[in-house]
Amino acid sequence: MGMFSRSGAAAALLAFAAVATAQGGRAWQGIGKAAATADSGSVAIAARGGPRDRELMICVEGHAIRLNLATLHFQGGAKQAVKIAERLADGGCTGGKVFSARKGAVEKIEVAYDPATLAGGTTKIELFVR
C-alpha cells in the first residue's frame, strides 16, 4: 500500500472515531497487531483490552484477505467466538462486531482467515476495540 493510501485509511479511521466520540460513543483504541501469512489459516494476537470494551473492529494492511472468525479470550479464561465472514481489501476494516463485555478484559484474539486469499503474501492484522 502506498503512502497516500495509508494516509487515507488513517484519516478515515480517525474521522470515524471522532464521529463515534461526538455521538456519545467511545473512540476506537488499538489493542494488538500481528502478521498473517499464507502458510497458516489463523493468527493469535496478544491484546490489552479493557473491561468496558464491547465492540471489535479488525483492519488489514499489506494485502487483501478473507476473514472467517475471531475468537476472543478474556481474563479469567472465558472465550467468545465472533463471526466475521468478510473479505477485506488492503487498507480495509470490518464494521464493529459486538461482543459480551460481561466476560472481562480481552487478553488474546485468534483470527481465522482463508490463507489462499493472501496468494503467497502477508498482511498486517490490527485489532481495535471500544
N, CA and C atoms as a LAMMPS dump frame, in Angstrom:
ITEM: TIMESTEP
0
ITEM: NUMBER OF ATOMS
390
ITEM: BOX BOUNDS ff ff ff
-5.0000000000000000e+02 5.0000000000000000e+02
-5.0000000000000000e+02 5.0000000000000000e+02
-5.0000000000000000e+02 5.0000000000000000e+02
ITEM: ATOMS id mol type element x y z
1 1 1 N 0.857 -1.16 0
2 1 2 C 0 0 0
3 1 3 C 0.901 1.22 0
4 2 1 N 0.62 2.192 -0.849
5 2 2 C 1.428 3.394 -0.936
6 2 3 C 1.169 4.333 0.223
7 3 1 N 2.022 5.322 0.346
8 3 2 C 1.913 6.289 1.429
9 3 3 C 0.588 7.04 1.369
10 4 1 N 0.14 7.397 0.154
11 4 2 C -1.112 8.132 0.019
12 4 3 C -2.287 7.287 0.511
13 5 1 N -2.312 5.998 0.183
14 5 2 C -3.397 5.112 0.619
15 5 3 C -3.384 4.934 2.132
16 6 1 N -2.221 4.794 2.736
17 6 2 C -2.121 4.65 4.194
18 6 3 C -2.644 5.899 4.88
19 7 1 N -2.286 7.047 4.34
20 7 2 C -2.767 8.296 4.927
21 7 3 C -4.278 8.38 4.837
22 8 1 N -4.818 7.951 3.702
23 8 2 C -6.274 7.97 3.523
24 8 3 C -6.969 7.032 4.491
25 9 1 N -6.423 5.828 4.674
26 9 2 C -7.022 4.866 5.607
27 9 3 C -6.937 5.384 7.035
28 10 1 N -5.798 5.97 7.391
29 10 2 C -5.641 6.512 8.746
30 10 3 C -6.6 7.673 8.968
31 11 1 N -6.748 8.534 7.969
32 11 2 C -7.664 9.673 8.094
33 11 3 C -9.11 9.192 8.236
34 12 1 N -9.481 8.156 7.48
35 12 2 C -10.843 7.623 7.575
36 12 3 C -11.101 7.041 8.958
37 13 1 N -10.128 6.319 9.516
38 13 2 C -10.296 5.746 10.855
39 13 3 C -10.408 6.843 11.9
40 14 1 N -9.589 7.881 11.787
41 14 2 C -9.663 8.978 12.742
42 14 3 C -10.993 9.727 12.635
43 15 1 N -11.476 9.918 11.42
44 15 2 C -12.765 10.59 11.235
45 15 3 C -13.886 9.746 11.832
46 16 1 N -13.826 8.419 11.624
47 16 2 C -14.825 7.512 12.174
48 16 3 C -14.826 7.572 13.701
49 17 1 N -13.633 7.574 14.295
50 17 2 C -13.518 7.636 15.755
51 17 3 C -14.044 8.962 16.286
52 18 1 N -13.774 10.056 15.569
53 18 2 C -14.256 11.375 16.003
54 18 3 C -15.774 11.439 15.974
55 19 1 N -16.39 10.869 14.935
56 19 2 C -17.856 10.848 14.835
57 19 3 C -18.442 10.018 15.968
58 20 1 N -17.856 8.855 16.245
59 20 2 C -18.359 7.988 17.318
60 20 3 C -18.265 8.691 18.666
61 21 1 N -17.157 9.386 18.904
62 21 2 C -16.987 10.096 20.163
63 21 3 C -17.985 11.244 20.266
64 22 1 N -18.184 11.977 19.175
65 22 2 C -19.117 13.102 19.18
66 22 3 C -20.553 12.644 19.427
67 23 1 N -20.88 11.436 19.022
68 23 2 C -22.222 10.907 19.211
69 23 3 C -22.383 10.224 20.562
70 24 1 N -21.462 10.433 21.459
71 24 2 C -21.567 9.857 22.797
72 24 3 C -20.926 8.49 22.903
73 25 1 N -20.338 7.986 21.809
74 25 2 C -19.676 6.69 21.834
75 25 3 C -18.242 6.847 22.299
76 26 1 N -17.563 5.751 22.412
77 26 2 C -16.153 5.772 22.783
78 26 3 C -15.313 5.648 21.523
79 27 1 N -14.144 6.237 21.521
80 27 2 C -13.237 6.165 20.375
81 27 3 C -12.624 4.771 20.282
82 28 1 N -12.273 4.351 19.072
83 28 2 C -11.595 3.078 18.861
84 28 3 C -10.173 3.163 19.406
85 29 1 N -9.744 2.088 20.071
86 29 2 C -8.381 2.009 20.613
87 29 3 C -7.711 0.754 20.076
88 30 1 N -6.484 0.909 19.588
89 30 2 C -5.716 -0.239 19.117
90 30 3 C -5.282 -1.094 20.297
91 31 1 N -5.471 -2.413 20.181
92 31 2 C -5.089 -3.297 21.293
93 31 3 C -4.117 -4.396 20.893
94 32 1 N -3.779 -4.503 19.61
95 32 2 C -2.84 -5.536 19.202
96 32 3 C -2.744 -5.642 17.7
97 33 1 N -1.627 -6.237 17.232
98 33 2 C -1.447 -6.46 15.803
99 33 3 C -0.458 -7.596 15.591
100 34 1 N -0.572 -8.232 14.43
101 34 2 C 0.319 -9.331 14.071
102 34 3 C 0.242 -9.544 12.571
103 35 1 N 1.206 -10.275 12.042
104 35 2 C 1.231 -10.589 10.617
105 35 3 C 0.491 -11.895 10.356
106 36 1 N -0.332 -11.874 9.304
107 36 2 C -0.994 -13.095 8.828
108 36 3 C -0.244 -13.557 7.586
109 37 1 N 0.095 -14.837 7.54
110 37 2 C 0.869 -15.37 6.425
111 37 3 C 0.071 -16.42 5.666
112 38 1 N 0.502 -16.676 4.436
113 38 2 C -0.192 -17.641 3.584
114 38 3 C 0.07 -19.087 4.003
115 39 1 N 1.027 -19.343 4.891
116 39 2 C 1.315 -20.711 5.313
117 39 3 C 0.541 -21.116 6.564
118 40 1 N -0.422 -20.304 6.98
119 40 2 C -1.254 -20.603 8.147
120 40 3 C -2.692 -20.209 7.823
121 41 1 N -3.605 -20.584 8.672
122 41 2 C -5.002 -20.2 8.496
123 41 3 C -5.525 -19.398 9.667
124 42 1 N -4.622 -19.083 10.609
125 42 2 C -5.038 -18.276 11.759
126 42 3 C -3.816 -17.621 12.383
127 43 1 N -4.097 -16.599 13.169
128 43 2 C -3.039 -15.908 13.894
129 43 3 C -3.578 -15.56 15.276
130 44 1 N -2.75 -15.772 16.313
131 44 2 C -3.113 -15.403 17.68
132 44 3 C -2.434 -14.082 17.993
133 45 1 N -3.223 -13.131 18.482
134 45 2 C -2.713 -11.789 18.734
135 45 3 C -2.895 -11.458 20.212
136 46 1 N -1.786 -11.197 20.897
137 46 2 C -1.87 -10.751 22.287
138 46 3 C -2.536 -9.384 22.282
139 47 1 N -3.491 -9.193 23.178
140 47 2 C -4.269 -7.95 23.201
141 47 3 C -4.289 -7.388 24.613
142 48 1 N -4.588 -6.101 24.701
143 48 2 C -4.678 -5.459 26.008
144 48 3 C -5.953 -4.629 26.08
145 49 1 N -7.076 -5.32 26.082
146 49 2 C -8.366 -4.647 26.144
147 49 3 C -8.735 -4.257 27.569
148 50 1 N -9.8 -3.484 27.684
149 50 2 C -10.293 -3.054 28.982
150 50 3 C -11.611 -3.726 29.318
151 51 1 N -12.021 -3.699 30.564
152 51 2 C -13.251 -4.387 30.98
153 51 3 C -14.536 -3.762 30.422
154 52 1 N -14.479 -2.522 29.952
155 52 2 C -15.682 -1.875 29.404
156 52 3 C -15.818 -2.045 27.893
157 53 1 N -14.814 -2.604 27.227
158 53 2 C -14.873 -2.798 25.775
159 53 3 C -15.992 -3.759 25.424
160 54 1 N -16.686 -3.464 24.329
161 54 2 C -17.777 -4.344 23.91
162 54 3 C -17.928 -4.448 22.398
163 55 1 N -16.981 -3.838 21.66
164 55 2 C -17.055 -3.873 20.215
165 55 3 C -15.651 -4.055 19.633
166 56 1 N -15.536 -4.892 18.602
167 56 2 C -14.268 -5.215 17.968
168 56 3 C -14.3 -4.767 16.511
169 57 1 N -13.188 -4.204 16.034
170 57 2 C -13.004 -3.891 14.625
171 57 3 C -11.634 -4.43 14.233
172 58 1 N -11.564 -5.056 13.059
173 58 2 C -10.303 -5.601 12.562
174 58 3 C -9.963 -4.886 11.263
175 59 1 N -8.713 -4.399 11.164
176 59 2 C -8.225 -3.736 9.964
177 59 3 C -7.019 -4.505 9.428
178 60 1 N -6.808 -4.417 8.107
179 60 2 C -5.675 -5.1 7.479
180 60 3 C -4.888 -4.116 6.625
181 61 1 N -3.581 -4.38 6.534
182 61 2 C -2.717 -3.546 5.705
183 61 3 C -1.639 -4.418 5.089
184 62 1 N -1.494 -4.334 3.784
185 62 2 C -0.449 -5.088 3.102
186 62 3 C -0.977 -6.022 2.036
187 63 1 N -2.217 -6.497 2.196
188 63 2 C -2.796 -7.424 1.224
189 63 3 C -4.261 -7.639 1.567
190 64 1 N -5.063 -7.908 0.547
191 64 2 C -6.463 -8.287 0.781
192 64 3 C -6.502 -9.651 1.451
193 65 1 N -7.565 -9.908 2.227
194 65 2 C -7.69 -11.181 2.948
195 65 3 C -9.165 -11.456 3.243
196 66 1 N -9.507 -12.722 3.322
197 66 2 C -10.857 -13.123 3.731
198 66 3 C -10.778 -13.597 5.171
199 67 1 N -11.454 -12.875 6.075
200 67 2 C -11.508 -13.236 7.483
201 67 3 C -12.723 -14.12 7.726
202 68 1 N -12.594 -15.078 8.611
203 68 2 C -13.687 -16.005 8.899
204 68 3 C -14.266 -15.853 10.299
205 69 1 N -13.394 -15.865 11.309
206 69 2 C -13.858 -15.923 12.692
207 69 3 C -12.818 -15.298 13.612
208 70 1 N -13.287 -14.614 14.637
209 70 2 C -12.396 -14.112 15.691
210 70 3 C -12.822 -14.77 16.997
211 71 1 N -11.892 -15.386 17.689
212 71 2 C -12.173 -15.978 18.992
213 71 3 C -11.483 -15.124 20.038
214 72 1 N -12.3 -14.497 20.882
215 72 2 C -11.79 -13.614 21.921
216 72 3 C -11.543 -14.432 23.18
217 73 1 N -10.394 -14.235 23.795
218 73 2 C -10.027 -14.879 25.057
219 73 3 C -9.978 -13.777 26.112
220 74 1 N -10.723 -13.957 27.179
221 74 2 C -10.831 -12.946 28.227
222 74 3 C -10.018 -13.344 29.448
223 75 1 N -9.666 -12.353 30.257
224 75 2 C -9.018 -12.651 31.533
225 75 3 C -9.964 -13.553 32.321
226 76 1 N -9.437 -14.542 32.983
227 76 2 C -10.255 -15.477 33.738
228 76 3 C -10.62 -16.726 32.955
229 77 1 N -10.257 -16.78 31.653
230 77 2 C -10.447 -17.998 30.883
231 77 3 C -11.667 -18.079 29.992
232 78 1 N -12.6 -17.145 30.076
233 78 2 C -13.789 -17.191 29.215
234 78 3 C -13.4 -16.924 27.764
235 79 1 N -14.176 -17.475 26.817
236 79 2 C -13.957 -17.293 25.385
237 79 3 C -15.272 -16.91 24.726
238 80 1 N -15.172 -16.227 23.6
239 80 2 C -16.349 -15.926 22.795
240 80 3 C -15.943 -15.87 21.332
241 81 1 N -16.67 -16.594 20.475
242 81 2 C -16.431 -16.562 19.037
243 81 3 C -17.299 -15.471 18.413
244 82 1 N -16.692 -14.699 17.51
245 82 2 C -17.393 -13.639 16.797
246 82 3 C -17.213 -13.91 15.302
247 83 1 N -18.317 -14.193 14.603
248 83 2 C -18.257 -14.476 13.174
249 83 3 C -17.919 -13.199 12.416
250 84 1 N -16.921 -13.299 11.527
251 84 2 C -16.515 -12.157 10.715
252 84 3 C -17.02 -12.343 9.282
253 85 1 N -16.589 -13.395 8.6
254 85 2 C -17.031 -13.745 7.243
255 85 3 C -17.042 -12.537 6.303
256 86 1 N -15.887 -11.867 6.19
257 86 2 C -15.756 -10.708 5.311
258 86 3 C -14.444 -10.772 4.554
259 87 1 N -14.468 -10.318 3.31
260 87 2 C -13.244 -10.13 2.541
261 87 3 C -12.896 -8.661 2.651
262 88 1 N -11.701 -8.384 3.155
263 88 2 C -11.251 -7.01 3.311
264 88 3 C -10.198 -6.678 2.265
265 89 1 N -10.342 -5.528 1.645
266 89 2 C -9.327 -5.032 0.727
267 89 3 C -8.13 -4.542 1.529
268 90 1 N -6.988 -4.425 0.883
269 90 2 C -5.811 -3.85 1.528
270 90 3 C -6.181 -2.471 2.064
271 91 1 N -5.953 -2.247 3.343
272 91 2 C -6.302 -0.978 3.986
273 91 3 C -7.73 -0.931 4.519
274 92 1 N -8.462 -2.04 4.409
275 92 2 C -9.859 -2.072 4.84
276 92 3 C -10.042 -2.51 6.276
277 93 1 N -11.256 -2.239 6.789
278 93 2 C -11.623 -2.613 8.157
279 93 3 C -13.013 -3.245 8.159
280 94 1 N -13.244 -4.118 9.115
281 94 2 C -14.586 -4.666 9.314
282 94 3 C -15.444 -3.576 9.951
283 95 1 N -16.726 -3.796 9.954
284 95 2 C -17.591 -2.957 10.771
285 95 3 C -17.404 -3.377 12.223
286 96 1 N -17.997 -2.655 13.14
287 96 2 C -17.907 -3.008 14.55
288 96 3 C -18.645 -4.306 14.832
289 97 1 N -18.005 -5.225 15.517
290 97 2 C -18.585 -6.517 15.896
291 97 3 C -18.77 -6.522 17.412
292 98 1 N -20.005 -6.661 17.862
293 98 2 C -20.325 -6.595 19.286
294 98 3 C -19.967 -7.913 19.969
295 99 1 N -19.395 -7.809 21.166
296 99 2 C -19.113 -8.986 21.983
297 99 3 C -19.548 -8.708 23.414
298 100 1 N -19.553 -9.73 24.24
299 100 2 C -20.021 -9.605 25.615
300 100 3 C -18.989 -8.906 26.491
301 101 1 N -19.367 -7.763 27.051
302 101 2 C -18.475 -7.029 27.949
303 101 3 C -18.46 -7.641 29.345
304 102 1 N -19.404 -8.516 29.64
305 102 2 C -19.505 -9.099 30.986
306 102 3 C -18.415 -10.122 31.268
307 103 1 N -17.662 -10.51 30.266
308 103 2 C -16.651 -11.54 30.451
309 103 3 C -15.311 -10.986 30.917
310 104 1 N -15.152 -9.676 30.966
311 104 2 C -13.906 -9.066 31.408
312 104 3 C -13.097 -8.513 30.254
313 105 1 N -11.84 -8.22 30.515
314 105 2 C -10.955 -7.628 29.515
315 105 3 C -10.427 -8.684 28.553
316 106 1 N -10.323 -8.312 27.283
317 106 2 C -9.764 -9.198 26.261
318 106 3 C -8.256 -9.253 26.446
319 107 1 N -7.694 -10.481 26.439
320 107 2 C -6.239 -10.601 26.546
321 107 3 C -5.6 -11.275 25.336
322 108 1 N -6.41 -11.919 24.498
323 108 2 C -5.889 -12.533 23.275
324 108 3 C -7.053 -12.698 22.297
325 109 1 N -6.744 -12.556 21.007
326 109 2 C -7.751 -12.797 19.977
327 109 3 C -7.112 -13.663 18.902
328 110 1 N -7.768 -14.771 18.582
329 110 2 C -7.337 -15.622 17.478
330 110 3 C -8.205 -15.275 16.276
331 111 1 N -7.561 -14.928 15.164
332 111 2 C -8.282 -14.565 13.956
333 111 3 C -8.053 -15.656 12.916
334 112 1 N -9.139 -16.298 12.466
335 112 2 C -9.074 -17.329 11.431
336 112 3 C -9.351 -16.677 10.08
337 113 1 N -8.584 -17.077 9.065
338 113 2 C -8.703 -16.488 7.739
339 113 3 C -8.436 -17.536 6.671
340 114 1 N -8.763 -17.197 5.417
341 114 2 C -8.518 -18.076 4.283
342 114 3 C -7.123 -17.756 3.744
343 115 1 N -6.133 -18.633 3.964
344 115 2 C -4.766 -18.322 3.544
345 115 3 C -4.613 -18.192 2.026
346 116 1 N -5.492 -18.824 1.258
347 116 2 C -5.401 -18.742 -0.201
348 116 3 C -5.609 -17.31 -0.696
349 117 1 N -6.374 -16.508 0.051
350 117 2 C -6.624 -15.137 -0.382
351 117 3 C -5.37 -14.267 -0.302
352 118 1 N -4.357 -14.725 0.422
353 118 2 C -3.112 -13.977 0.509
354 118 3 C -2.199 -14.218 -0.692
355 119 1 N -2.486 -15.245 -1.474
356 119 2 C -1.733 -15.551 -2.7
357 119 3 C -0.217 -15.526 -2.453
358 120 1 N 0.205 -16.119 -1.34
359 120 2 C 1.625 -16.195 -1.018
360 120 3 C 2.17 -14.979 -0.284
361 121 1 N 1.362 -13.948 -0.112
362 121 2 C 1.813 -12.727 0.55
363 121 3 C 1.521 -12.737 2.038
364 122 1 N 1.674 -11.591 2.654
365 122 2 C 1.352 -11.412 4.068
366 122 3 C 0.562 -10.118 4.229
367 123 1 N -0.126 -10.001 5.335
368 123 2 C -0.827 -8.768 5.67
369 123 3 C -0.736 -8.549 7.166
370 124 1 N -0.779 -7.304 7.566
371 124 2 C -0.78 -6.978 8.989
372 124 3 C -2.234 -6.864 9.432
373 125 1 N -2.591 -7.587 10.483
374 125 2 C -3.922 -7.53 11.063
375 125 3 C -3.836 -6.676 12.329
376 126 1 N -4.685 -5.668 12.416
377 126 2 C -4.719 -4.787 13.588
378 126 3 C -6.084 -4.877 14.254
379 127 1 N -6.078 -4.947 15.576
380 127 2 C -7.297 -5.056 16.367
381 127 3 C -7.606 -3.747 17.057
382 128 1 N -8.885 -3.372 17.025
383 128 2 C -9.353 -2.167 17.71
384 128 3 C -10.597 -2.515 18.522
385 129 1 N -10.767 -1.893 19.664
386 129 2 C -11.959 -2.09 20.497
387 129 3 C -12.473 -0.741 20.968
388 130 1 N -13.703 -0.771 21.414
389 130 2 C -14.279 0.377 22.116
390 130 3 C -15.402 -0.12 22.985
